[in-house]
Amino acid sequence: MDKIPVDVKRNVSLLGHHGCGKTHIVDTMLFWAGFIDRTGIFATDTEAIEKEKKASFSTGIVAIPYNDYRINVIDTPGMSDLYSEVTNGIWASENAVLVVNASAGVEIQTERFGAIARDLGKNLFIFFNMMDKDRAAFEESLEHLSDLFERKPVVIQLPVGSESDFRGVIDLISNKIVEYPSDTSGKAQIKDIPEDLKEAAETARTTMIENIVETDEELLERYFEGEEISEEELRNALKNAYKNKQVMPVLFGSALKNIGVDQLMRYLVEVGVTPAETDEIVGIMPSGGEIKVKPLEDEPFAAYIFKSVVDPFVGKTTFMKVISGTLSQGDNFVVVEQESSEKANHIYVPDGTKDIEIKIASVGDIVKMTKMKKSAVGNTATHKDRQLSLKITEWPEPMISRSIQPKSKGDIDKISNGLGKLVESDPTFSWEHDSETGETVIYGLGAIHLDAMIERLKELFSVEVEIGKPKIAYRETVRRKTVSEYKHKKQTGGHGQYGHVQIEIEPLERGAGFEFVDKIVGGVIPKNYIPAVEKGIQEAMKRGTLASYPVVDVRVTLFYGSYHDVDSSDMSFQIAGLHAFKNGMKDADPVILEPIMEVAVFAPDDRAGDVMGEITSRRGRPMGMEPAGKGISRVMAQVPLAEMLDFSNKLSSITSGRGYFTMKFSGYQEAPHDVQQKIIVERERELEAKVQS
């Protein structure tokens, strides 16, 4: 296949709360284009866990031809734990469609993911799905959407029929009705608007015209003077306003009944922006300087790696979004963060649910590469003569951990290999092996995130594991300043060991991390040994003195010491730094910090008070309550993560299954004394059990 022209490409991510029907929309698009013979098969949910849970746990990528255009659709998960999948999917697209469940309104993850798209500078469509469901409505949501995303929602369609009688839309720009049969074939008939709908259509069309002409001074002036605004002028003005992020076109449909999805595709082509119409992107050069990357084919090649699929038999498949330049078969390029030279032996692009090989990839293409030597999600691929890194966001810190052990001791290497591959696919997932306890611990953003990774480990690498209880990523710090000294002196048969340091340890503000200050004067410790002291201190900080949790938010100042001409070495000073810190921390009033989460709970109005009481009983600090529409209240609070592990089941009990919540990391704060004592005791038991096993 030859190079695909940039102006026919439309990259779009589907965003929304779990259960809003995103994957069903993709199925309907594939059915419309003839790639599948029926809808409801969830073609992009290919993982075992997705089939079992009937939910998306990773981004699905398909390409839909529409007339002479090519729509690359990125179907994102709808759960908060899967943050990196969603964020990377958004970043790889120029257009985002917020899919709203019309019977539920704007749900929390729709808000959250829409805000990410807004902050990443993406253009937004709104698609009210499930218009055929009971209590389906949209009017209340429009003002909320406007406030959330600081852009005006412009209704360019009017639903025809309601709830089970929903059967089509009136296109307000062409002033025609698009009506669909009840057989889910999606074969719409475009007709003149019947008399009984003309008044409502005229009112809605007038509102639409006013919203569009407000974005164009010349059209607005003509409109005020009573001039007729042509259909072509309306379309052009809508496209310009969308491109300038002034408006969000609003459309309606039912993926289940195959109503309106073809119209969504039409407007994505007519109004959606091309990859070349986006803003320049800032890249970071190896020197630390910034450079603007322009979405032009005559620029040097640059691409962002936004997805990685692990397959132990085929190998790793890497998905890249081409930001600038071109990449031809046989070209060499560099994965900057890995310092890895790669070669484009084969370049594939999605075609429906399958792949086709192309000779040249250019701006806006979403390409698949196999057998790359080194790469990870979040890396940048560039031409060797212009190396840079594209940084899209600060990834949240994993807050939940679990220990895993292979059921068969012979599978230890399999686990390490598998986890190493999975880390490359998700920047919010990590793992470590504790050589002292023999424990392997995985870290993620929540229980759902870790469950997905464990299922992938089992499925892809044929490893059966035993799973420990969820653990909290506690931290330790100090509350007062202290001075500590340690002299490491050891005589052996040959050269001895000698390293002597004096350090000052003091607390920093929460979230500041670690700061090392060198105040050595007069050469009492040679400069070449000072990095070893810092390394020893950082090694000691991996395990605090209270419960062996990592130490954070401290400043360590090295101000004095001594050395020996013959016996001093890097290792001697590393050991001295390690013990000086450990000893000093004991005298610096150490304390345990616990992660605090910003929690938003959505519950029926008559249960909001009970929810507030439950949060308070869990050491939560309520931050307010507000109506969320349709008889639902939103309760906002800050709650220790440790108190949220079993909250889902309790919330379901309180609200009879109608409540849900989301949470994100807020920061660390000092745990109460009684809680600290429990943490210390539990940690001691845990470490003792590991040693005994």
Secondary structure, DSSP 8 states (H G I E B T S, - for coil): -----GGGEEEEEEE-STTSSHHHHHHHHHHHTTSSSSSSS-TT--SHHHHHHTS--S-EEEEEEETTEEEEEEE----GGGHHHHHHHHHT-SEEEEEEETTTBS-HHHHHHHHHHHHTT-EEEEEEE-TTSTT---HHHHHHHHHHHTSEEEE-EEEES-GGG--EEEETTTTEEEE--TTS----EEE---HHHHHHHHHHHHHHHHHHHTT-HHHHHHHHTT----HHHHHHHHHHHHHTT-EEEEEE-BTTTTBSHHHHHHHHHHTS--GGGS--EEEE-TTS-EEEE---TTS--EEEEEEEE--TTT--EEEEEEEESEEETT-EEEEGGGTEEEE-S-EEEEEBTEEEEESEEETT-EEEEES-SS--TT-EEE-TTS--B----------EEEEEEESSGGGHHHHHHHHHHHHHT-TT-EEEEETTTTEEEEEESSHHHHHHHHHHHHHHH---EEE---EE--EEEESS-EEEEEEEEE--SSS-EEEEEEEEEEE--TT--EEEEE---TTSS-GGGHHHHHHHHHHHTTS-TTTS--B-SEEEEEEEEE--TTTB-HHHHHHHHHHHHHHHHHTS-EEEEEEEEEEEEEEEGGGHHHHHHHHHHTT-EEEEEEEEETTEEEEEEEEEGGGSTTHHHHHHHHHTT--EEEEEEEEEEE--HHHHHHHHHHHHHHHHHHHH-
